[in-house]
């Protein structure tokens, strides 16, 4: 099986959409097409997807529904709902994931604490 086929197979397995795959591709290689990538770059994308797959396979390690709900509540309180790229940027920078659903329970807890501190800081300044 070629690396490209493996990328698509893993992506399908973890429920990634086409735009998510290309987002990972762009993040890992700086390129917007798999055809433009070297074998080494494609393998880096594959490793990144396998890491996500590993997180998702560890069910006890997955962020809970309650954690995801709390993150959504904090996002609303920070008025980030109208600018989803703010939370996405935060996730990419500090947790190396594209979506909240891909966080581990530990990462979700850390994100919640970080968002609480941001909210506290915003409330004390404003």
C-alpha positions as CSV (number, residue, x, y, z in Angstrom):
1,X,0.0,0.0,0.0
2,X,1.4,3.4,-0.9
3,X,1.9,6.1,1.6
4,X,-0.9,8.2,0.1
5,X,-3.3,5.2,0.4
6,X,-2.3,4.8,4.0
7,X,-2.9,8.4,4.7
8,X,-6.5,8.2,3.3
9,X,-7.1,4.9,5.1
10,X,-6.1,6.3,8.5
11,X,-8.0,9.5,7.9
12,X,-11.1,7.5,7.0
13,X,-10.6,5.3,10.1
14,X,-10.5,8.3,12.5
15,X,-13.3,10.1,10.7
16,X,-11.3,13.0,9.2
17,X,-12.9,15.0,6.5
18,X,-11.0,16.0,3.3
19,X,-10.4,19.6,4.5
20,X,-8.9,18.2,7.8
21,X,-6.5,16.0,5.9
22,X,-5.3,18.9,3.7
23,X,-5.0,21.0,6.8
24,X,-2.6,18.4,8.4
25,X,-0.8,18.2,5.0
26,X,-0.3,22.0,4.9
27,X,0.8,22.1,8.6
28,X,3.3,19.3,8.2
29,X,4.7,20.1,4.8
30,X,3.8,23.6,3.9
31,X,2.2,22.2,0.7
32,X,-1.4,22.0,-0.4
33,X,-1.1,18.9,-2.6
34,X,0.1,15.4,-1.9
35,X,1.5,15.3,-5.4
36,X,3.8,18.1,-4.6
37,X,5.2,16.3,-1.6
38,X,8.3,14.1,-1.3
39,X,8.1,10.6,0.1
40,X,9.6,11.9,3.3
41,X,7.0,14.6,3.7
42,X,4.2,12.2,3.1
43,X,5.6,9.9,5.8
44,X,5.6,12.9,8.2
45,X,1.9,13.4,7.4
46,X,1.3,9.7,8.0
47,X,3.1,9.9,11.4
48,X,1.0,12.8,12.4
49,X,-2.2,11.0,11.5
50,X,-1.1,7.9,13.3
51,X,-0.6,10.0,16.4
52,X,-4.2,11.2,16.1
53,X,-5.3,7.7,15.5
54,X,-3.4,6.5,18.6
55,X,-5.1,9.2,20.7
56,X,-8.5,8.2,19.4
57,X,-7.9,4.5,19.9
58,X,-7.2,5.0,23.6
59,X,-10.8,5.5,24.6
60,X,-10.1,6.1,28.2
61,X,-7.7,8.8,27.2
62,X,-10.2,10.7,25.1
63,X,-11.7,14.1,26.2
64,X,-15.0,13.6,27.9
65,X,-18.3,15.0,26.7
66,X,-18.3,17.1,29.9
67,X,-14.9,18.5,29.0
68,X,-15.9,19.3,25.5
69,X,-19.1,21.0,26.8
70,X,-17.0,23.1,29.2
71,X,-14.6,24.2,26.4
72,X,-17.6,25.3,24.3
73,X,-19.0,27.3,27.3
74,X,-15.6,29.0,27.8
75,X,-15.4,29.7,24.1
76,X,-18.7,31.5,24.3
77,X,-17.7,33.5,27.4
78,X,-14.6,34.6,25.6
79,X,-16.7,35.6,22.6
80,X,-14.7,33.4,20.3
81,X,-17.8,31.8,18.8
82,X,-17.9,34.3,15.9
83,X,-14.2,33.7,15.3
84,X,-13.6,29.9,15.4
85,X,-10.1,30.4,14.1
86,X,-9.1,31.8,17.5
87,X,-9.7,28.5,19.3
88,X,-8.3,26.5,16.3
89,X,-5.1,28.6,16.4
90,X,-4.8,28.0,20.2
91,X,-5.3,24.2,19.6
92,X,-2.7,24.1,16.9
93,X,-0.1,26.2,18.8
94,X,-0.3,24.5,22.2
95,X,-1.8,21.1,21.6
96,X,-0.8,20.3,18.0
97,X,-4.3,19.2,17.0
98,X,-6.8,20.6,14.5
99,X,-10.0,19.9,16.5
100,X,-11.2,20.0,20.1
101,X,-12.5,16.4,19.7
102,X,-9.0,15.1,19.1
103,X,-7.7,16.2,22.5
104,X,-6.9,13.7,25.1
105,X,-8.5,14.1,28.5
106,X,-5.4,15.6,30.0
107,X,-5.0,18.1,27.1
108,X,-8.7,19.0,27.4
109,X,-8.2,19.7,31.2
110,X,-5.2,21.9,30.4
111,X,-7.1,23.7,27.7
112,X,-10.0,24.4,30.1
113,X,-7.6,25.8,32.7
114,X,-5.9,28.0,30.1
115,X,-9.2,29.3,28.8
116,X,-10.4,30.0,32.4
117,X,-7.2,32.0,33.0
118,X,-7.7,34.0,29.8
119,X,-11.3,34.7,30.8
120,X,-10.2,35.8,34.3
121,X,-7.6,38.1,32.7
122,X,-10.1,39.5,30.3
123,X,-12.6,40.2,33.1
124,X,-10.0,41.9,35.3
125,X,-8.8,44.1,32.4
126,X,-12.2,45.1,31.1
